[in-house]
């Protein structure tokens, strides 16, 4: 029986409760002892950074030991009140002020840049993958903000939250933007120790990131933004420069551009009723059933993630009728509010316990938090139901195919759906495992097909596309094991199934 199970076995017996409290203390003391030992293995500057990180980790670990069962009482979950999620159109009706620059000068853009490109078969930070005309995610972000600064004669800085996995490579590349009209700042999210699932102790033997300790550390989810932003000194620096809000989003969401109407809504409110937190949500489709949603809970607007849902209610959570919207992770957050809540230790975020198995077979857990889950700690929090176009994440090569295609046109780093597409929904694209890695994916297309009239594309097996292929309606191409299908240059496939022996059938 693992210690976690020992710890969380509930009993009305007072003696049992006392035993559990002793166990908790024992675990906590052992953890603190091990963390102190780890700090002695590094030179002073590195040890000092790790000491700050460990303070945050200790708080999280303490809460992890205290928690019993699910963090959500399903009976308390209510639909959010009508006025707590505003339609974007209503926000837009206000129009824009004459002086857009003064609003922009109160803003900084923060991109979450801690992830690697490994799931797409790429080495290094995901933000350095080319997504459109040789431009990377980072290039497009810089172009967007530079365009804003030039158009409105404003000074919106870009802030990158890196992780220990991405920091070095990102900093090297930043030199290429020195002559762009964007100030770029970086800070690092914390580095936390992975915990052995059985002993509940760190698996690391020293503070190094190489050799046997390569897998011993992890960046603790984007909820860490509040503490690491504060600890870096950058939060205070931006407040001193007159910045009031940050717009936070994932760097791989190409729809997350600065929206002047949302910004105006925030900065034009009376100071006593200032909205401190806006979460952009959008309507759920069947592809989004796992996305976090907004609920009313204990009188506060609260993000509910699938990991918090009791098993018996998962289907209800996935329902498109009960929970109609999901979190895009595009967030607008007040800087003074982050400072206030962090200093009061009042940032309330649920713990996500993420189990992993290391290469050697060791079972570990990593404790994480999500940036949106702090929503309930902020005053006058609001959801804004935005168009789907503000959620365009590139998580796979299937997504990459969409954003590289003629479905989108690009202007100053921003992608917009082509006006030539008759209906605004995005086609559903599913590429098989031969396309998973970007390198393989690029080899299989001589040029990206015309997808303006596509509804659904499934490709599986050893398939290649010649130049100037067009796919329309529903197209399914399946090469059986050992077969290969080459779609010839100039082919036009409309509502076709192409199977292993290259028969072309009407669908």
Buried (B, 14 or more C-beta within 10 A) or exposed (E): EEBBEEBEEEEEEEEEEEBBEEBBEEBBEBBBEBBEEBBEBBEEEEBEBBEBBBEBBBEBBBBBBEEEEBEBEBEEBEEBEEEBBBEBEEBBEEEEEEEBBEBBBBBBBBBBBBBBBEEBBBEBBBBBBBBBEEBBBBBBBBBBBBBBBEEBEBBBBBBBBBBBBBBEBBEEBBEEBEEBBBBBBBBBBBBBBBBBBEBBBBBBBBBBBEEEBEBBBBBBBBBBBBBBBBBBEBBEEBBEEEBBBBBBBBBBBBBBBBBBBBBBBBBEEEEEEBBBBBBBBBBBBEEBBEBBBBBBBEEBBBBBBEBBBEEEBEEBBBEBEEBBBBBBBBBBBBBBBBBBBBEEEEBBBBBBBBEEEBEEEBEBBBBBBBBBBBBBBBBBBBBBBBBBBBBBBBBBBBBBBBBBBBBBEBEBBBBBBEEEBEEEEBBBBEBBEBBBBBEEBBEBBBEBBBBBBBBBBBBBBBBBBBEBBBBBBBBBBBBEEEBEBBBEEEBEBBBBBBBBEEEEEEB
